[in-house]
Amino acid sequence: MNKKIKKLLSLIFITTPITTLASCSFTNSSINKKYDLNTYYEVQINDKNYYAHQVKFKNYEEGQFKIVDGTNLSIIDIEDIQYVNLNDFLKMINGLIYTDVYLKNLEKTDEYWQFTPYGKDEKDYPYVKFNFKDATIEFNDNSVFGASINGVDSGTDYNKNINFVKTEVVRKGDKVTKIQLRNYGFDMFEYQKELLVPYDVLNLLFGSNNYYNLYLNKDQIVGNFLPNILGGKNVPWGEKFYSKNRYTIETPRTREINYNFMALVFDNFYGFKDLKMPNGFKSYTKNNYDALMDTNPDLYLQEYAKLFTIDLNDPHAQIFTSIGVKPRVDFSKYQENQIMNNKSYNIGKYYRVLDRHLSQLNPEFYLKDRENQINIMHYNDLAIIKVNNFVVASREMIKNNKEQAYEYDTFYRVLNSIRKIQKDYKEVKNIVLDLSTNTGGHVVQALKLLGMMTNDNIKEYQIDTITNSFGYKEVKVDSDDDGDFNDNDAFTQYNWYIMTSPITFSAANFMATYAKDNNIAKIIGNRSSGGTFSVFPFVLPDGTTLGISSNAGFTFKNEKLVEDGAEVDIWINYEDYYNPEKIGKIIQNQKRR
């Protein structure tokens, strides 16, 4: 089970077409005009005629993981919903998952297919059951969708400088997730000893859970990792790809399919579902329904933006990519009292305040900060290290050019900054790690930075709102990058402070709350914005990539979610941010009390 736990922290063969369809009956019925018979062919399933065609798989960036491009996959259109052969889909994504462990641990009955990729040695082994009789998908652990040999090889060693000490499940949880597909207009079919499952559902289960999403048009499937999207590496297909979108035009039927799929995702995978949508997605969005069902992309995309930004008030709920110009909410149309508690609005508002303040207070530092240079603010015995995000450099970058890795890797950025302090500012006793404009990123980097402040092991507590399980991962950090995890190399000679603001969110908020809860550092500035859950990315049938708060949430030891942000020990006015002289005096005055 350790392999699946490590993969959670890390963050990710030639298949045959559906051979059973080759023997399907071809009919002489009239041809639906939306199908080009040069591409599509007719098939018969359960005495009904449908159309199928083949698409080729393309991995966006070579080297992300070992998978064969050019793999063919048959797509069957059943009532305007795209279905695929489950076996062939799993073979296509071999490398993202380890397909063999699924196929070797597959139980077939007259009612269901059940996969147990980790085996059945443990008492509560992870499983996923595809019941085609009642059209349900049942699973007891999200990790069942991510079994692999060594985790996803994205070319980045996320766990470098991390040693896994212990994994403990405090409460296994007894909640089994059971998705009734027919409640959302989907189904499953057993056909000639094969199982047909909606393509979008498989993309959700096996793609989204591994931070990898597949995009389907009429002749191609392209896969891309979420870190690429967040880093601006969108798949460069643009209009050329979407000109062959699976929907030639949007219709009331395609919008219905899209709406139903959104309901399936939110009802079963949204971390705040019980809090914000106790009666389900469709009840929650009754006032959004007409706009979400509109066949005009400009209108339904704008409604996505309103739903995610205004209604949900969750910065993790966001639009990553869309078929047109990515829509945004125009906050200027709202009264201040309508948006004063909106987290996305406040993140933007205070970012502008702090960005302008720093550019005016210290233009030289501001420019270096934007260029990712090693940049330290210093006054007497206090130094400030500004950390704007949590990013991880590629394995190749660290191997071939470690001296410059700080430009792309938060751990090396902070480590090099500390070494500069040790060399050039020997009088420093207090270090402020400035997370005031940090909206998060890879939580593994937060663990590493915490390990720089203390020689104690770091325990990352998580709760799963789907299974109701609760546990923690305990890690040891090699703080000075010498390969030795047992030399107590944390920089405990300094008094540590973490500066936060309403911009501090997600993994940055986790770091601040953990440091305060474990007395590793004092929190200064203003309260952070929260961000309990990790991001769960998914692709709608209309091609839009969305993100929501997942079911995996950070907690304190007592299981309380860290959603309320880190309470500050020392309040600092925004006008005093980035001023080491004033901050130093505020800290000294606080110590005298």
N, C-alpha and C positions, 0 to 999 in steps of 0.2 A: 504493500500500500504506500510505501514511502515515495515511490516514483510518481504516483499521482499527486501526492502532497507537494513535492518539489515543483511539479509542473504548475500548480496553482500559483506558486510564488513567482515563477519565471514569467509568468504572465502569459508556446505555442510550440500502379502497374498497368500496365496496359490492361484496360478492361474490355470485355466483349460487349457489344450492344445487347439489347434484350433479345436473346436468341429465341425465346418463346414466341415473339411476335413474328418471326419469320414464317411460322406455320399458321398465322392467323388467316381467316377467310377474307378475301377481297370481294367486294360487292360491286354491283352496277348502279348503286343508288346515286341520286343527284349529288354533285359536288358543291360543298359550301364555297362560295366565292372567295372567302378570306384565306383559303388554303391553296397554295401554288403546288400543283401535283408534280412539278419538277423537283420539289423539295420534300413535300409531305407524301405519305402513303397511308392508305386506309387500313385499319385493323378492326377486328371484331372481338369484343370482350363482353362476356355475359349476354350474348345475343344482341348487343348494341354496337353500332359502328362509330369509331372514333378515328382521329388522325394522329399520326406520329411523324417525327423527323429526328435527325441526328445532329448533335452539336459537338464541337471539339473543345476540349479543356485547354486553357492557357494560364499558367501561373505568371502573375504580373512581373515578378522580379526573380530572375534565376538565382539560385543559391539560397533562397529562403528555406527550402526543405527539399528533400529528395523525392521528386514526383515527376512523372513522365508527361511532358506536354504532348498534345495531339491526340489524347485519349478520346475516343468517341463515346458519347452517352446518348441513349435514345430518350426523347421527350414525348410523352403521350398527352394530348389535350383531351381532357374529359370534362365536359361542361365548362370550358374555358379555364380550367385549372390544370396546371402542368404536373404530371405524375412521372416518376422514374422508378426503375427497378432498384430496390434497396441494395441488393448485392453489388450491382454495378456501380452504384453511387459510392459505396464504401471502398471499392477497389480504386475508383477514380481518385479519391483523396488519400490513398495510401502514402504515408510520409507525414501528413498532418496528423493522422492517427496511424496506429500499427494495425492494419486491416486484418492480418493473419490471426491476431488474438481474438478478434470478433468472430471471424468465420470458424475458428477452431472451438470456440466456446458458444456455439449457437444451438439452441434447443428448438426444434420445430414440432408443433402439434397441429391438430385439425382446427385450432382456434387462434394460435398465436405463434410468433417467433420471439424468443427471448435470448438476449445476449448477456453474457457475464464475462467481460473481457479480462477481469482480474482473477478469474477462477472463483471457486466456492469454498476456499479453505477457511476464510474468516466467517464469523457467525453472521454478520449483517453485510454480506458481500454486495457490492454495487451491481445493479441489474437494470436493464431496460427491456420492456415487453411491448411488442407491437401486436395488439390483438385485433385481427382483421374481422372477427365476427361482430364485435360491438364497436369497432373503429375507435379504440382507445390506445393511447401510448402511456405506459406506466413506468415510472422510475423512482428510485429511492436515494439517488446521489448524483449530482451534476457531473461528478468526475467520470461517470460511466461513458460520457461522450468524448473523453480526451485521453483514452489509453494509448500510450506510445512507449517505445523502448527507452528513449532518453529525453522525452519531451520534444516539443517543436524546435527544430534548428532554424532559427531566423537569421543566423549569422552573428548573433549577439549573445554573449555569455552573461545573462542577467544575474546569475548567482555567483559571479566572481567576487572573491573576498568575503563570501558567506559560507559558514559551515553549519549544517543542520545538526543540532544537538538532540532534539526531541520533538516528537509530535504527539500530542495527547488529545483525545476526544473526551471532553468532560461529560458531554451528553450526546449520545448518538442521534437522538431524535427518532420519532416514530411516524413522522408524516410522510406518506407516499404521495407523490404527485401523479395524478391521473388526468390526462388531457382527453376529453371527449371531442374528437374531431368533428363529429356531426353537429355539435352545438355551434360550430363556426363555419358550417357549410362545406367541410372537407370530409374525405373518406379514405379508406384503404381497400385494396382489392387483392385477393389471392388469385393468381392466374397462371395455370400450367406450372404449378410448383414454385412460382416466383411471387414476390410481394411488391405491389405497386403502392408507393407512398408519395404524398405531395412533395414536390421538389422544394418548395419554400419552407416546409416544415423540417426537412432534413438539413437544409442550409442553416436554419435556426438552431437545431439541436447540435449538429456536429461542427458547424462553422462558427456561429456566434460564441459558443462556449469555449472556443479556442482562439478568440479574437481574430478570426479569419472569416471573410465574407466572400461569397460567390455571386457573380453578376451574370444574369442570363439575358441574351438577346436571341434573335432568330437563328443564328448559326454558330454561336460561341458562348462558352462559359469562361469567365475570367475570375481568378481568385486574388485577393489582396489582404494583407495584414492590416489591422487597425493602426499599429504604430506608424505604418507608411502614410496612412491617411492623416493622422494627427501631425505628422512631420511634413505635410504638404505634398507627399508623393502619391497623389491621386493617379489612378490608372489613366494614362494619357489617350483615352479613346475619344472623349468629348462627343461632339455631334455625330461623328462617324459611327461610334458604337450605338448611340441612342437612336440614330436614324433607322436602326434595325431592331428597335425595342420589341419585346415580345408582343406588346399591344400596339398594333398599327395606329389605332386611335383609342382613346379612352371612351368607354361606354358605361351606362348604369351598372351593367353586370361586372365589368372589371373593377369599378369603384366599390361595388359590394364585396367582391373577393378581397380587395385591399383592406377595406374596413374590418371585415371579419378576421383577417390575419392580424391586424393591429390588436383586436380584442383578445385573440389567442395569446399574443405575446404579453400584453399587460396583465391579463388575468392569471398568468402562470409564471412569469419571470420578473415582474416589477417588484423591487425591494420594498417600496412604500404602498403596495397594493392594499394591504389590510388597513393602513392608516388613511390613505387618500381615496381609495376606490373600493370600499367594503362591499358595495353592491355590484361591482364589476365595471369594466371599461364602458360598455354600452350605456349603462345608466349614467355614468360620470360624464359622458360626452353627448348627452341628448341635446344640449344647446349648440354643440359643434357639428352635429350630424349632417345638416344640409350642406355646409361648406366642405366637409370631408368627402361627401359623396359627389360633389360637383365634378364634372368631366373636364373642366378647364384647369390645366396644371397650375396656372398662375394663382388661381383661387384656392385650390386645395393645398398647395405648398404654403401659402400664406397662413392658412388655418393650422397647418402643422406648427408653424412658428409661434402662433398665438397659444395653441394648446400646450406646447412644451415650455415656452418661456414665461407666459403670464399665468396660465391656469395651474400647471404643475408646480411652478416656482421651485424648480430643482435644476441647478446648473448642469448636472449630468445629463438631463434630458435636453438633447440638442440634435440639430441636423448637421451631419458630417458632409454629405454630398447629395446632390439632387440632379434631376434631368435638365433643369434650367438654372437660372441664377439662384443661388442659395438665398432663401428668404430670411429676413430679419424683422424683428419687432421694432417699430418706430416709437420709442418711449416718449417722444415729444408730444404725442397725441394724448397722453395720459396726464391727469392731474398728479401732483406730487404725493398727495395723500393716498392715491390709488396704487402707487408703485414704491413707496418709501420702504416697504418691507420685502420687496422683490429682490432675491439674491443676485440674479443675473444683472439687474439694473444697478445694484449697489457695487457689484464687482467692477462694472464698467465705470461707474461714477467715481469711485475712489481710486481706480487705476489712473484715470485722467488727473485727479487731484495730486496723487503722489508722483506721477510721471512728470507733471509740470513743475512740481515742487523741487524734485531732484535736478531737473534740467536747469532751473534757475539758481539753485543753491550751489551746485558743483558741476558746471558744464563739462569739465574735463573728465570727471568720474562718470558722468552720464554717458558720454560718447564711448568710453572704454567698456562700460557695462553693456551697451548695445552691441559691441563687437566681441563679447564673451572673453575679454582679456582678464587676466588675474588682476584684481582690483580691490584694494583694501582701504577703507576709511579708518583713520587712526587719530587718537588724541590721548596723550599721556599713557595710562595703563589700560586703555580700552581700544579694541579693534572691532570693526564691523565687516563681516563677509556677506555679501549679497548673493542670494541664491534664488533665481527666478523660476526655475523648473526642476523637475526630477527626470533627467534623461540618461540613457545608457549608450556608450559608444560601441561601435561594432568590434567584434573580436579582432578583425584585421587591423583596425585603427590602433587598438591598444598594443597589439603585437609589433607593428611596424613603426609606430610613431607615438609612443607613450608620452613623450614630452609635450605633445600637442593635444593629447586626449582630453585635457580639461575643457577644450572648446566644445566638446560633444558629450561629456560625461560629468555628471554632478559630483560623483565621489572624488574623481581626480581634481576637479575644480576646487573643492573644499580642502583636499589634502595638500595641493600645491599652495593654496592660500595660507594654510597653517605653517607650512615649511617656510614660506616667505616671512611670516610673523616671527617665527623662531630665529630667523637669520637677521632680519632688518629691524624688528621692533621687540627687542629682548625685554623691554620694560612692561610689556603687555601682560596683564593678569586676568582681564575680563574679555571674553569674546562674545559678540552678539551675532548669531546666525540670523540673517535678515530674510524672513519668508514673507515679507509684507506684500509682495506682488507675485507670489507663487501660487498658482492654481492647481498644482499637483503634477501627476505623471506616474512614473513607475514607483510603486510603494517600496520596492526592494532598495531603492536609493535612500529612502527615508530610514530604513532599518540600518543601512551602513552608516549614515550620518549619526544616528543615535549611538551606534557602536563606537564612534569616535569620542563620544562624551563620557562613556562609562565602560568599565571593564566587566560589568555584569552582562549576562546573556540577555538578549532582547526577546521578549515574548509577544508575538502578534496574535491577539485574541480576535476570533471571528465567529459570527453567528450566521447561520443559513436560514433565511426566512421561509424557504420552501420546505426543507426537511425538519426545521426547528433544531438542528444540531448546533452544538457549541463546543469550541475547543481552541487550541492554540498551537502555534509553531514556535519553537525556541531555537534561536540561532546565535552563533558566535561570530564576531566580525574581526577580520584582519585589518585593523585600522591603519597601519603604516605600509601595507602592501608588500610585506616582506615574505609572505607565504607561511608565516608562523601564526597559528591561531591561539597559542598558549602562552604568549609572552606579555600579556597584559599591557598592550601597546596603545591603549586609549589615551587621549590627551587630557588627562584628569588634573594636570597642573593648572588648568585654567578654570575660572568660574564661567559657566555657560549661561547664556541668555538666548531666547528665541523671540524675535520681533514679529508680530502678526498684525493683520488688519482684516477688514471684511473681504478682502480679495483672497486671503489665505484659505484654500479649499482642498477638499479631497485628500490626497496623500500628504499634502503639506499640513492640513488640519490634523490628520492622524499623528504626524510627527509631533506637533505641538501638544496635543492632548496626552500623548504617551509620555513625553518628557515631563510634563507637569504632574501627571498621575504617579510617576515613578521617581519624582524628585531629582531628575537628571538636570533640568534647567529651569530657570525662572522665565515666565512668559511676560513680555513687555509689549506695550503698544496698545492695540485695540482688539476686541474679541474677533476671532476667526469666524468663517461662515459655515463651518460644518462640512458635510460631505461624507456620510457614513459608508456608503456603498461604492464598490468599484463600478466601472462602466460596463454596460452590456450592449454591444453593437449588434444591429440586425438590419436586414435589407427587406424592404417591402416589395411586393410584386410589381409595383410601379417603378422600381429602380432606385428609390430614395433610401439612403443609408441614415439610420437614426441611432441615437444612443439613449439609454435610460439607466437609472440606478439598478444594479443587478440585485440578486438575492444574497450576495456575499457582503456582509457588513462588518466594519471594524467596531469593536466594543471595548469597554473597560473590563477589568477583572470581574466585576459584578454583573456583566452582560448588558449594562446600560450603553445604548448607542452613543457614538461621539458626534451626533448630528447637531448638537447645540453649540459646537465650537469650544475653543479653549478659553476659559476665564483668565483674564490677565492678572498677574501679581503686581505689576507696576504700570499704571496708565500713562501714556505719552500722547501729547497733542500731535496731530498730523503735521503741524508746522515745525515740530522738533524732530521728525523722522529724518534720518540720514545726516544728522548733526552730531558727530561723536562727542563734541565738547558738552553740549547740552544733555545728551543721553548719559554721558559719564557722570555729570553732576547730579542728575535725577537719581541714578543708581546709588551714588554715594550718600545722598540725602536720605534715601530709603533705608540704607544700612544703619544709619545713625538713629533711626526711630526705635 
